[in-house]
Amino acid sequence: MADSTDRAELTYTFGEFIPAETVYKEYYIGCSDAFITPISSWEEFARRMREGGYRGKVPDAAPSPIAPWLSENDFFPEKRLDVSIVRNDRYCPPFWHRLEFIKIVYIAKGSAEFFVNDSVTVMREGELCLVPPGVRNATFSHSDGDIVINVIVKRSTFERSFSSLLTESSPLSDYFLRMLYRKNGDYVLFFRKKGEEDLTGLILQLYRELSLGASASNIMLKSYLMLLFGNMLRHYAPEDDPSAGGKGDDSRIKEIVRYMSSRFDSVTLPELAAHFHFSEGYLSRYIRRETGEPFNVLLRRMRMSHAAVMLNNSDFSIEEIAHAVGYSDISRFYRNFRDRYRMTPAQFRALNEIM
């Protein structure tokens, strides 16, 4: 449970109204019916306000950014960093949008309505949800005391920095496997508190590090993020998105991907087929159907992710790393790495050293 000092710092840091929220609150008081369901555009919201009898003027543009697609460029002013934090504007009409990145929505104080696909969930203080890239979602809070924090993480960060999570057997590991390697890994995972513990202290640590600007450390941010995930597993009970319906999970593909991830340096399709008692032809078709990628492409992606981790976190030579991730042909390793990250391994390592 957050102590009184953390609560006071949270309110001081995130509690002050910004001008856009003052405008949105005026609209909400004037015509709350316009906020009941998410909007697809500001024009739609203005029309709802007029039809609802609002007597004031609604300008042609929203007082804060509202867009159907939110990209990483919108939320990472420090391009070298992999994590960012943004507070959700109170009283901002819920607007449908999709993400290029991964978002953790944390209700630090009060409550909020979270819309995903065709359902709405009321999230209360201390609860959170994980939103993968591409999912249509919207958030709405309508109280002065609400504080809703969005922790934003680049998708590539998971493949590069959190591959160790994928080898564990846990709801969070299963979710990330689904998100990264499944065609239908596009639904939200909610976390409900099991006790009094919450994540306020860790959210504040992330924010303090980000506040250092040019001096912020990517390593520190990712360490806090890993602690965040660990505490989510220890103190929270995960629940699937209620709108996920028939998307259920097939444990076979989870185990296949987990097996590949743990033996990425040497696994072959014949070995994989023998281990899971499938024919090679069936397994090849099954992997493509479930992940959208053939076996060799999926394996190459895993190898490149592990190579990136080693380049970031070890002093091994590039040749040693190539061998460690399963390449005897160094030129092929260079070619595949360049295709994946649009730079050479040496450039990738140099960029990380600058960070």
C-alpha positions as CSV (number, residue, x, y, z in Angstrom):
1,M,0.0,0.0,0.0
2,A,1.3,3.4,-0.9
3,D,2.4,5.5,2.2
4,S,1.1,9.0,2.9
5,T,4.3,10.5,1.5
6,D,3.8,8.7,-1.9
7,R,0.1,9.8,-1.9
8,A,1.0,13.4,-1.2
9,E,3.7,13.4,-4.0
10,L,1.2,11.7,-6.4
11,T,-1.4,14.4,-5.8
12,Y,1.2,17.2,-6.0
13,T,2.8,15.8,-9.2
14,F,-0.4,14.8,-11.1
15,G,-3.3,16.5,-9.4
16,E,-3.2,20.0,-10.8
17,F,-5.7,20.9,-13.5
18,I,-4.4,21.9,-16.9
19,P,-6.3,24.4,-19.1
20,A,-7.7,21.6,-21.4
21,E,-9.3,19.8,-18.4
22,T,-11.0,23.0,-17.3
23,V,-12.6,23.3,-20.8
24,Y,-13.6,19.7,-20.9
25,K,-15.2,19.9,-17.4
26,E,-17.3,22.9,-18.6
27,Y,-18.5,20.8,-21.5
28,Y,-19.2,17.8,-19.2
29,I,-21.3,20.0,-16.8
30,G,-23.1,21.5,-19.7
31,C,-24.0,18.3,-21.5
32,S,-22.9,15.1,-19.8
33,D,-24.9,12.9,-22.3
34,A,-22.3,13.7,-24.9
35,F,-19.7,11.7,-22.9
36,I,-21.6,8.5,-22.4
37,T,-20.0,6.5,-25.2
38,P,-16.7,7.1,-27.0
39,I,-16.4,9.4,-29.9
40,S,-14.6,8.7,-33.2
41,S,-13.7,12.4,-33.9
42,W,-14.0,15.9,-32.4
43,E,-16.6,16.7,-35.0
44,E,-18.8,13.9,-33.7
45,F,-18.4,15.3,-30.1
46,A,-19.3,18.8,-31.2
47,R,-22.4,17.5,-33.0
48,R,-23.4,15.6,-29.8
49,M,-23.0,18.7,-27.7
50,R,-25.3,20.7,-30.1
51,E,-27.9,18.0,-30.2
52,G,-27.8,17.7,-26.4
53,G,-28.7,21.4,-26.1
54,Y,-25.4,22.8,-25.0
55,R,-25.7,26.6,-25.1
56,G,-22.0,27.5,-25.3
57,K,-19.7,27.4,-28.3
58,V,-17.7,24.2,-29.1
59,P,-14.6,25.2,-31.1
60,D,-13.5,23.4,-34.3
61,A,-10.6,21.7,-32.6
62,A,-10.1,19.9,-29.3
63,P,-8.1,21.7,-26.6
64,S,-5.8,18.7,-26.4
65,P,-4.7,16.1,-28.9
66,I,-7.4,13.6,-30.0
67,A,-6.5,11.2,-32.8
68,P,-7.6,7.7,-34.0
69,W,-3.9,6.5,-34.1
70,L,-1.3,7.3,-31.5
71,S,2.3,6.7,-32.5
72,E,5.5,6.4,-30.5
73,N,6.7,9.7,-32.0
74,D,3.8,11.4,-30.1
75,F,4.9,10.2,-26.7
76,F,8.7,9.8,-26.7
77,P,10.3,13.3,-26.8
78,E,13.5,11.5,-25.7
79,K,13.8,9.1,-28.6
80,R,16.5,7.0,-26.9
81,L,14.2,6.1,-24.0
82,D,11.9,3.1,-24.1
83,V,9.4,4.1,-21.4
84,S,7.2,7.2,-21.0
85,I,4.5,8.4,-18.6
86,V,1.4,10.5,-19.5
87,R,-1.5,11.4,-17.3
88,N,-4.9,10.9,-18.8
89,D,-6.8,14.2,-19.0
90,R,-9.8,14.4,-16.7
91,Y,-13.2,15.1,-18.3
92,C,-11.7,14.5,-21.8
93,P,-14.5,12.8,-23.8
94,P,-13.5,9.2,-24.3
95,F,-12.2,8.9,-27.9
96,W,-11.6,5.7,-29.8
97,H,-7.9,5.2,-30.7
98,R,-5.4,2.6,-31.4
99,L,-1.8,2.5,-30.3
100,E,1.6,1.8,-31.9
101,F,3.0,1.0,-28.5
102,I,2.0,-0.9,-25.3
103,K,0.1,1.0,-22.7
104,I,-0.4,0.3,-19.0
105,V,-3.4,2.2,-17.7
106,Y,-3.1,2.6,-13.9
107,I,-5.8,4.1,-11.7
108,A,-3.6,5.9,-9.2
109,K,-6.6,7.7,-7.5
110,G,-10.3,7.6,-8.0
111,S,-11.8,5.6,-10.9
112,A,-12.2,5.6,-14.6
113,E,-14.3,3.9,-17.3
114,F,-12.2,1.9,-19.8
115,F,-13.8,1.1,-23.1
116,V,-12.4,-1.7,-25.3
117,N,-14.1,-3.0,-28.5
118,D,-17.7,-3.5,-27.4
119,S,-17.4,-3.5,-23.6
120,V,-16.8,-1.0,-20.8
121,T,-15.1,-1.8,-17.5
122,V,-15.1,0.5,-14.4
123,M,-11.6,0.5,-13.1
124,R,-11.1,1.6,-9.5
125,E,-8.2,3.0,-7.5
126,G,-5.1,0.8,-7.6
127,E,-6.2,-1.3,-10.6
128,L,-4.6,-1.5,-14.0
129,C,-4.8,-3.0,-17.4
130,L,-2.4,-3.8,-20.2
131,V,-3.3,-2.6,-23.7
132,P,-1.4,-4.1,-26.6
133,P,-0.7,-2.3,-29.9
134,G,-3.6,-2.1,-32.4
135,V,-6.5,-2.5,-30.0
136,R,-9.4,0.1,-30.2
137,N,-9.8,1.6,-26.7
138,A,-10.8,4.7,-24.8
139,T,-10.6,6.0,-21.2
140,F,-12.8,8.4,-19.4
141,S,-12.6,9.9,-15.9
142,H,-15.0,12.5,-14.6
143,S,-14.0,13.6,-11.1
144,D,-11.7,16.3,-10.0
145,G,-9.8,13.8,-7.8
146,D,-9.2,11.1,-10.5
147,I,-5.6,10.5,-11.4
148,V,-5.2,8.0,-14.3
149,I,-1.6,7.3,-15.4
150,N,-0.6,5.8,-18.7
151,V,2.8,4.0,-18.7
152,I,3.8,3.8,-22.3
153,V,6.3,1.2,-23.5
154,K,7.8,0.7,-27.0
155,R,6.7,-2.6,-28.4
156,S,10.3,-3.4,-29.5
157,T,11.4,-3.1,-25.8
158,F,9.7,-6.3,-24.9
159,E,11.4,-8.3,-27.6
160,R,14.8,-6.8,-26.8
161,S,14.7,-6.4,-23.1
162,F,12.1,-8.7,-21.5
163,S,12.6,-12.0,-23.4
164,S,13.3,-13.7,-20.0
165,L,9.7,-13.1,-19.0
166,L,8.6,-15.3,-21.9
167,T,10.2,-18.4,-20.6
168,E,8.2,-18.3,-17.3
169,S,4.9,-19.9,-16.8
170,S,2.6,-17.1,-15.6
171,P,-0.4,-15.2,-16.8
172,L,1.8,-12.2,-17.6
173,S,4.2,-14.4,-19.6
174,D,1.3,-16.0,-21.4
175,Y,0.0,-12.6,-22.3
176,F,3.3,-11.3,-23.7
177,L,3.7,-14.4,-25.7
178,R,0.2,-13.9,-27.1
179,M,0.9,-10.2,-27.8
180,L,4.2,-10.7,-29.5
181,Y,3.7,-14.0,-31.4
182,R,0.0,-14.6,-31.9
183,K,-2.2,-13.3,-34.7
184,N,-5.1,-12.9,-32.2
185,G,-3.0,-11.5,-29.3
186,D,-5.0,-8.3,-29.5
187,Y,-7.0,-8.0,-26.3
188,V,-6.6,-6.3,-22.9
189,L,-5.5,-7.9,-19.7
190,F,-7.0,-6.4,-16.5
191,F,-5.4,-6.7,-13.0
192,R,-7.4,-6.5,-9.8
193,K,-5.8,-5.9,-6.5
194,K,-5.6,-8.9,-4.2
195,G,-4.7,-6.9,-1.0
196,E,-3.7,-3.5,0.1
197,E,-0.5,-3.3,-2.0
198,D,-0.4,-1.0,-5.0
199,L,2.0,0.3,-7.6
200,T,2.0,4.0,-6.7
201,G,5.6,4.0,-5.4
202,L,7.0,2.3,-8.5
203,I,5.0,4.7,-10.8
204,L,6.6,7.6,-9.0
205,Q,10.0,6.1,-9.3
206,L,9.5,5.8,-13.1
207,Y,8.3,9.4,-13.2
208,R,11.3,10.7,-11.2
209,E,13.7,9.0,-13.5
210,L,11.9,10.4,-16.6
211,S,12.0,13.9,-15.0
212,L,15.8,13.8,-15.3
213,G,15.3,14.4,-19.1
214,A,18.6,14.1,-20.9
215,S,20.1,12.4,-17.8
216,A,17.4,9.8,-17.5
217,S,18.8,6.2,-17.7
218,N,17.1,3.7,-19.9
219,I,18.5,0.9,-17.8
220,M,16.9,2.4,-14.7
221,L,13.6,2.8,-16.5
222,K,13.6,-0.8,-17.7
223,S,14.6,-2.0,-14.2
224,Y,11.6,-0.2,-12.6
225,L,9.4,-1.6,-15.3
226,M,10.5,-5.2,-14.5
227,L,9.8,-4.5,-10.8
228,L,6.4,-3.2,-11.9
229,F,5.7,-6.5,-13.7
230,G,6.9,-8.5,-10.7
231,N,4.6,-6.7,-8.3
232,M,1.7,-7.1,-10.7
233,L,2.1,-10.8,-10.5
234,R,2.6,-10.9,-6.8
235,H,-0.1,-8.5,-5.7
236,Y,-2.7,-8.6,-8.5
237,A,-5.1,-11.1,-10.0
238,P,-5.3,-11.0,-13.8
239,E,-8.5,-11.1,-15.7
240,D,-9.0,-11.3,-19.5
241,D,-10.7,-8.6,-21.5
242,P,-14.5,-9.3,-21.2
243,S,-14.9,-8.5,-24.9
244,A,-12.3,-11.1,-26.0
245,G,-15.2,-13.6,-26.4
246,G,-14.1,-16.5,-28.6
247,K,-10.4,-15.6,-28.7
248,G,-9.5,-18.1,-26.1
249,D,-6.0,-19.4,-25.8
250,D,-4.5,-22.6,-27.2
251,S,-1.9,-23.8,-24.8
252,R,-0.1,-25.7,-27.5
253,I,1.1,-22.7,-29.4
254,K,2.2,-21.1,-26.1
255,E,4.3,-24.1,-25.2
256,I,5.7,-24.3,-28.8
257,V,6.8,-20.7,-28.7
258,R,8.1,-21.0,-25.2
259,Y,10.1,-24.1,-26.3
260,M,11.5,-22.2,-29.3
261,S,12.4,-19.2,-27.1
262,S,14.3,-21.4,-24.6
263,R,16.3,-23.2,-27.4
264,F,16.5,-20.4,-30.1
265,D,20.2,-21.0,-30.7
266,S,19.7,-24.6,-32.0
267,V,16.1,-25.6,-32.4
268,T,15.0,-27.1,-35.7
269,L,11.6,-27.8,-37.2
270,P,12.2,-31.6,-37.1
271,E,13.3,-31.4,-33.4
272,L,10.3,-29.3,-32.6
273,A,7.9,-31.6,-34.4
274,A,9.3,-34.7,-32.6
275,H,9.1,-33.0,-29.2
276,F,5.4,-32.1,-29.6
277,H,4.5,-35.3,-31.6
278,F,3.4,-33.6,-34.8
279,S,4.4,-34.1,-38.3
280,E,6.7,-31.4,-39.7
281,G,4.1,-30.4,-42.3
282,Y,1.3,-30.1,-39.8
283,L,3.5,-28.2,-37.3
284,S,4.7,-25.8,-40.0
285,R,1.1,-25.0,-41.1
286,Y,0.0,-24.7,-37.5
287,I,2.7,-22.2,-36.5
288,R,2.0,-20.1,-39.5
289,R,-1.8,-20.2,-38.8
290,E,-1.4,-19.2,-35.1
291,T,1.4,-16.7,-35.4
292,G,1.1,-15.4,-38.9
293,E,4.7,-16.3,-39.6
294,P,6.5,-19.4,-40.8
295,F,8.8,-21.3,-38.4
296,N,12.0,-19.9,-39.9
297,V,10.8,-16.2,-39.7
298,L,9.6,-16.6,-36.1
299,L,12.9,-18.2,-35.1
300,R,14.9,-15.5,-36.8
301,R,13.0,-12.8,-34.9
302,M,13.7,-14.6,-31.6
303,R,17.4,-14.8,-32.5
304,M,17.7,-11.2,-33.4
305,S,15.9,-10.2,-30.2
306,H,18.4,-12.2,-28.1
307,A,21.3,-10.8,-30.1
308,A,20.1,-7.2,-29.4
309,V,19.9,-8.0,-25.7
310,M,23.5,-9.3,-25.7
311,L,24.7,-6.3,-27.7
312,N,23.1,-4.1,-25.0
313,N,24.2,-5.9,-22.0
314,S,27.5,-7.7,-22.6
315,D,31.1,-7.2,-23.8
316,F,31.0,-10.2,-26.1
317,S,32.3,-9.6,-29.6
318,I,29.7,-9.5,-32.5
319,E,31.1,-12.8,-33.8
320,E,30.7,-14.4,-30.3
321,I,27.1,-13.1,-30.2
322,A,26.4,-14.4,-33.6
323,H,27.5,-17.9,-32.6
324,A,25.7,-17.7,-29.3
325,V,22.3,-17.1,-31.0
326,G,22.8,-19.9,-33.5
327,Y,24.7,-18.5,-36.5
328,S,27.8,-20.1,-38.0
329,D,27.6,-17.9,-41.0
330,I,28.6,-14.4,-39.7
331,S,27.6,-12.6,-43.0
332,R,24.1,-14.1,-42.7
333,F,23.9,-12.9,-39.1
334,Y,24.8,-9.3,-40.2
335,R,22.3,-9.4,-43.0
336,N,19.5,-10.6,-40.8
337,F,20.3,-8.1,-38.1
338,R,20.3,-5.3,-40.5
339,D,17.0,-6.4,-42.0
340,R,15.5,-6.4,-38.5
341,Y,16.9,-3.3,-36.9
342,R,17.8,-1.2,-40.0
343,M,21.4,-0.9,-38.7
344,T,24.5,-3.0,-38.2
345,P,25.2,-4.7,-34.9
346,A,28.1,-2.3,-34.3
347,Q,25.8,0.7,-34.9
348,F,23.2,-0.8,-32.6
349,R,25.7,-1.3,-29.8
350,A,27.1,2.2,-30.2
351,L,23.7,3.7,-30.0
352,N,23.0,1.9,-26.8
353,E,26.3,3.2,-25.3
354,I,25.2,6.7,-26.0
355,M,22.0,6.0,-24.2
